[in-house]
């Protein structure tokens, strides 16, 4: 995997149900890093690391030939910060808005 970009954030409170069904609603520092997997131009992996929650999410991102996001998995909704990060890399993320 080749890292394309990493960014650090301190975000608004995250409403998040963990495995023990407890709710966390305080602001969290986190990082997001985008990887190209096996030189595949149509697939990216976004790693979302939230250390205070001890959670790492892996979000699969599918891109078409026109650099448009056409699908994602791993989360029900793509976080705003992920959309902004992908747009900084030149991808059209209208699908996720």
C-alpha positions in Angstrom: 0.0 0.0 0.0 1.2 3.5 -0.8 0.1 6.4 1.5 -1.3 9.3 -0.5 -2.1 11.7 2.3 -2.5 11.9 6.1 -4.3 14.6 8.1 -4.8 15.2 11.8 -8.1 16.6 13.1 -9.8 17.6 16.3 -13.4 17.2 15.6 -16.8 18.0 16.9 -18.2 15.5 19.4 -18.8 12.1 17.8 -21.9 10.2 18.7 -20.6 6.7 18.6 -22.0 3.4 20.0 -19.1 1.0 20.9 -19.4 -2.7 21.3 -20.5 -2.3 24.9 -23.3 0.1 23.7 -21.9 3.1 25.6 -22.2 6.5 24.0 -19.3 8.8 23.6 -20.0 12.5 22.9 -16.9 14.5 23.6 -14.6 16.0 20.9 -11.8 13.6 19.8 -8.5 14.0 18.1 -8.1 11.6 15.2 -6.1 11.0 12.0 -7.2 9.9 8.6 -4.8 8.4 6.0 -5.6 7.5 2.4 -3.8 4.6 0.8 -3.7 3.3 -2.8 -3.8 -0.5 -2.7 -1.7 -2.5 -5.1 -1.5 0.4 -7.6 -5.2 0.0 -8.3 -6.4 3.4 -9.6 -10.0 2.5 -8.8 -9.7 1.5 -5.2 -8.5 3.5 -2.1 -8.4 2.6 1.6 -9.1 5.3 4.1 -7.9 4.5 7.7 -9.7 6.5 10.4 -7.9 6.2 13.7 -9.6 7.6 16.9 -7.1 6.8 19.7 -9.3 8.0 22.6 -12.0 5.5 21.6 -9.4 2.8 20.8 -11.0 2.4 17.4 -9.6 2.2 13.9 -12.1 2.1 11.0 -11.0 1.0 7.5 -13.2 2.5 4.8 -13.0 1.1 1.2 -13.4 3.8 -1.5 -14.2 3.0 -5.1 -13.3 5.6 -7.8 -14.2 5.5 -11.5 -12.0 6.6 -14.4 -13.1 10.3 -14.0 -11.8 10.4 -10.4 -15.4 10.3 -9.0 -16.3 8.5 -5.8 -18.8 5.8 -6.8 -19.1 3.7 -3.7 -17.7 3.2 -0.2 -18.0 0.6 2.6 -17.0 0.2 6.3 -19.2 3.1 7.6 -22.8 3.9 7.0 -22.0 7.5 6.1 -18.7 9.0 4.9 -17.4 11.5 7.5 -17.2 15.1 6.3 -13.4 15.1 7.1 -13.0 12.1 4.8 -14.8 13.9 2.0 -12.7 17.0 2.4 -9.5 14.9 2.5 -10.4 13.0 -0.7 -11.4 16.3 -2.4 -7.9 17.7 -1.5 -6.5 14.8 -3.5 -8.6 15.8 -6.5 -11.5 13.3 -6.2 -15.2 14.3 -6.8 -17.2 13.2 -3.8 -20.7 14.3 -4.8 -21.9 10.7 -4.3 -21.2 10.9 -0.6 -22.7 14.3 0.1 
